[in-house]
Amino acid sequence: MTRTIVALSAGLGRPSSTRLLAERLADATAGALRERGETAAVRAVDLREHAHEVVDAALTGFAPAPLREVLDAVVAADGLVAVTPVFNASVSGLFKSFLDVVEPGSITGKPVLLGATGGSARHSLVLDHAMRPLFAYLGALAVPTGVFAAPEDWAGADARGGLSERVHRAGAELAVQVGAYAPPAPADPFALTVSFEQLLAGE
């Protein structure tokens, strides 16, 4: 069975450290799944490419086809990696706006690994004060280890094992949750919600 991981990144720049962190976390998860004897397919989604579609969906209530395909991939995934840059001490507007157009209940119970990037390690609390409550509200199951990357993590500090160690630990945690994840059965649109007796009674 192939497990699918969708890696969402909300970086606005190119190149993007947010995209790089999302890719590293997804690769670590896929590697941990392979060590468990499972195959993994990773899809990276750069939300920057869908920014206008996200706004259109928020305004009209209907997602344009390219965004609809991304939303369907998120719902169908066995696990998510979600990474945002820190803007004004919270998640970016693009990241939040995308989650606002995810259908309520569609990612309930889905494992997710949280990540963020920012200009200072002082912003690392965004993982716990902004991201965890947001995904808890959506019903997703965030793994214990979130990963924040500051500029120094991409240089000397990472060479001493800091960022790499956190990435691999978080990836291993997500792999465990993905391995145990059972997607909910699709709802039957023709299933009766009341019994025949209730129908006959006019209830």
N, C-alpha and C positions, 0 to 999 in steps of 0.2 A: 504493500500500500504506500503510495506516495503522499507525503504530507506537504501541504502548501503553506508557505509563509509569505504574507504581503508586508512589505516594508514601506511605511509611509514617512516621507520627509517633507517638512514645510519650510525648508530654507529658501530664501529669496535670491541669493547670490549664485554666481557661477564663476569659479568652482564654489562648492558649498560644503562646509565642515559638517553641517547637519545631514546632508545626503551621505557623506563619507561615514559618519557614525552609524546611520541607519544600515548602510551596507555591511559594515563590520559586525554589527549586532546580528543581522540576518545570516551572514556567513558563519558566525559562531554557533548560531542555533542549528543551521543545516549540518555543520560538522558534528555537533553533539548528537543530532538525530542519527547520522550515519554510524556513529560509534555505538548507538543503541540498536543497530541493525535495520534502521528504517531509511527509506529514500526520501529526499526532500527537494522540493522545487521552490525557488525564491523568485518573487516578482517585486521589483522596486518601483514605487510610484512617487514621482516628484510632483507634489501638489501645486507647485509653481506653474506647471503646464496646464493646470485646470482651474486657475484662479477665476477667470471670467465666467466659466461654466458654474462654479460654486456660487458666485453672486447671482447668476441667472436663476439657478435652482432655488436660492433663498427668496428671490423676488416673486417667482412664478409658481413655485411648488412642484415644478417638473424639471428633472435633471436632463440636460442635453445628452445625446447618445454616448459621447466619449466618457462623460462623468458617470452616466448610468452604468457603463461597463466596469468602471473602477469600483463603484459602490457594490455592484454584484460580486466582484472579486473579493472585496473586503468581507462581505457576508459569507461567502463560500469558503474562505480561508480557514485552515486549522489553527492558525495563530497569527498574531499581528505584532509587528515592530512599529512603534509610533514615536517619532522624534521631531521635536520642535525647537526652533531658536527661542531664546528668552527675549521678550519685548516688554518693557515697562513692568518688570517683576512678575510676568505671567507668560502663558503660552502666546504664540503669535496669533494675530487676527485671522490669518489664512487657515491655520490649524484648527482654531475654534469654529470658524465658519464651515469648514468641511465636516466636522463632527456634527454641526447643527443640521446638516442635510442627510445624515445617516438616519435611516428609519428607526423610530423607537422600538426597542426590543430585538432588533436584528442582530446585535452582537452580544446578547445576553449569554453569559457563561463562556465566552470566547477568551482564550489565554492571550495576554498582551504583555509585551516588554516595553517599558517606558524609557525614553532617552531625551536628553536636552543638551543644547550647546549655548554658551554665553561667553561674554568677555571677561568674566571673573568667576572664580569658584564660589564667591559669595552668593551667586544666583542658583546654586545647586538645590536649594530648598524648593524650587519650583516643582521638582518631581513630586514632593509630598504635599505641598500646600495648594497646588493647582491641578496637576495632572491626575493624581490618584483619586481625588474627589470627582473629577470629571468622568473618568472611566468607571468609577464605582456607580455613578448615577446612570451610566449607560448599561450597567450590568455586566461589564467585562471583568475578567479576573486578572489583575495585574500581578506579575511575579514579584517576589520580595525585593530583588535587586534592581534598582533603577540606575541608569548610567548617565552621568553628567560629564561633559567634556569642556574644559576651559582651554584657552590658547596654549598654556604651558603643558597640557596633557598630550599635545601632538608633537612635543619635542623631547626635552631631557627627561621629564617626569615619566613619560611613557616608556622611554628606554630602560627605566628602572623597574618597569613592570606594572605601573599604576593603572593606566587606562586598559591595557591589554588584559590584565588580571580581572578587572571588573567586567569587561566585555565578555570574556569566556565564562565567568561565573554566571552572569545574567543569561547568556545563551544556553548554558546547561540547564538553568532553571526553566526557561521557556520550553526547551526540548522535552523535559519531563512532563510538563503540563500539556503540551501538544500531543505527546504520545498517549496520554490518558483521555484526550478530548474526543467526545463522540458528538458529532454534529446533530442538532435536533432534526427529527423527521419533518419534512415539509408538510405544511397544513393541507388537509384535503378540503378543497372548496365545496365539495358535494356532501361532506360529512354532516349528519344531523346533529344539531346542538340541543335538541329536545327529543324526548321519546315520542313514539306514535300515540301513546296514551295522552300525553300532554297536547299533541296536535289535535286529537279528536275532542279533547275537552276545551279546545280554544285557548289554551294557555300560551 
